[in-house]
Amino acid sequence: RDKSGPEKLQGYWILELGELAGMRKTDVETVKSFLSRVDDKYRASYGMNVESHPRQCIIVGSTNSENGFLRDVTGNRRFWPVRVGRESRKKPWQITEE
């Protein structure tokens, strides 16, 4: 919705969408559209023309909810749920190939 939003994406590798469970049904279509784009078209600051800027980042979402954050049956393919818990915390020297 923010015109400068796509310009703010430039230069970041990882972006977080916080608390996916709190996303309203009306926001689902906006988020799906945003996640599906591979480039953003905008006029950069002090630029003369609108140009295409490819996205060079990944977008991650977080939630404390175990279920209920994937509510749209047509758009869930855009999300890849990964459970992160205390048992998955290992120090780099403890990780071995199994």
ZAPA-700067 format. One record per residue (C-alpha): residue number from 1; x, y, z negated. Coordinates in Angstrom, 2 decimals. Example, Ala and Ser with C-alpha at 12.3 -4.5 7.8 and 13.67 -1.06 7.14 Angstrom:
BEGIN
{1 {12.30 -4.50 -7.80}},
{2 {13.67 -1.06 -7.14}},
//
This chain:
BEGIN
{1 {0.00 0.00 0.00}},
{2 {2.92 2.30 -0.72}},
{3 {4.34 3.73 2.51}},
{4 {7.86 3.67 1.10}},
{5 {7.45 0.05 -0.12}},
{6 {9.06 -1.64 2.90}},
{7 {11.94 0.82 2.76}},
{8 {12.51 -0.08 -0.89}},
{9 {12.96 -3.77 0.07}},
{10 {16.16 -3.03 1.96}},
{11 {19.33 -3.91 0.09}},
{12 {17.84 -6.49 -2.27}},
{13 {18.36 -10.25 -2.09}},
{14 {15.74 -11.39 -4.60}},
{15 {12.48 -9.66 -5.55}},
{16 {10.02 -10.76 -8.23}},
{17 {6.23 -10.65 -8.16}},
{18 {5.46 -10.79 -11.85}},
{19 {2.62 -12.78 -13.43}},
{20 {0.95 -14.44 -10.45}},
{21 {-1.87 -15.76 -12.66}},
{22 {-3.07 -12.18 -13.18}},
{23 {-3.46 -11.58 -9.45}},
{24 {-7.05 -10.67 -8.58}},
{25 {-8.86 -12.40 -5.75}},
{26 {-8.93 -9.10 -3.83}},
{27 {-5.13 -8.92 -4.01}},
{28 {-4.60 -12.43 -2.60}},
{29 {-5.08 -11.34 1.05}},
{30 {-2.70 -8.41 0.60}},
{31 {-0.04 -10.64 -0.95}},
{32 {-0.46 -13.29 1.77}},
{33 {-0.03 -10.66 4.48}},
{34 {3.01 -9.19 2.72}},
{35 {4.68 -12.60 2.30}},
{36 {4.03 -13.62 5.91}},
{37 {5.87 -10.69 7.48}},
{38 {9.45 -11.26 8.61}},
{39 {10.15 -7.61 9.33}},
{40 {8.87 -4.20 8.33}},
{41 {8.28 -1.28 10.66}},
{42 {8.83 2.17 9.24}},
{43 {10.59 5.47 9.81}},
{44 {13.61 5.56 7.54}},
{45 {14.39 8.65 5.50}},
{46 {15.69 11.36 7.82}},
{47 {15.04 9.03 10.77}},
{48 {13.47 10.17 14.01}},
{49 {11.60 7.02 15.11}},
{50 {9.78 4.06 13.65}},
{51 {12.07 1.03 13.78}},
{52 {11.79 -2.64 12.92}},
{53 {13.80 -3.71 9.87}},
{54 {14.14 -7.49 9.35}},
{55 {13.61 -8.76 5.83}},
{56 {16.75 -10.15 4.27}},
{57 {15.40 -11.15 0.89}},
{58 {13.44 -13.86 -0.85}},
{59 {10.41 -13.11 -2.97}},
{60 {9.79 -15.09 -6.14}},
{61 {6.79 -15.03 -8.42}},
{62 {6.53 -15.88 -12.09}},
{63 {3.73 -16.95 -14.39}},
{64 {3.30 -18.39 -17.86}},
{65 {0.21 -20.31 -16.74}},
{66 {0.52 -24.03 -16.04}},
{67 {-2.28 -23.93 -13.48}},
{68 {-4.73 -21.55 -11.90}},
{69 {-2.32 -19.27 -10.11}},
{70 {-2.79 -21.02 -6.73}},
{71 {-6.44 -20.16 -6.11}},
{72 {-6.64 -19.69 -2.35}},
{73 {-6.87 -22.95 -0.40}},
{74 {-5.91 -21.23 2.87}},
{75 {-2.78 -19.49 1.61}},
{76 {-1.13 -21.82 -0.89}},
{77 {1.40 -23.00 1.69}},
{78 {3.21 -19.69 1.18}},
{79 {4.08 -20.67 -2.39}},
{80 {6.56 -23.29 -3.58}},
{81 {5.98 -23.96 -7.30}},
{82 {9.14 -24.72 -9.27}},
{83 {8.83 -25.56 -12.96}},
{84 {11.57 -24.07 -15.12}},
{85 {11.87 -25.18 -18.71}},
{86 {14.31 -25.42 -21.55}},
{87 {15.38 -28.95 -20.61}},
{88 {16.65 -27.69 -17.24}},
{89 {19.20 -25.34 -18.79}},
{90 {22.66 -26.77 -18.34}},
{91 {25.99 -25.10 -18.41}},
{92 {27.83 -25.18 -15.07}},
{93 {30.42 -27.64 -16.38}},
{94 {27.63 -30.04 -17.47}},
{95 {26.18 -30.36 -13.97}},
{96 {27.34 -33.48 -12.17}},
{97 {26.30 -35.12 -8.95}},
{98 {23.94 -37.97 -9.68}},
//
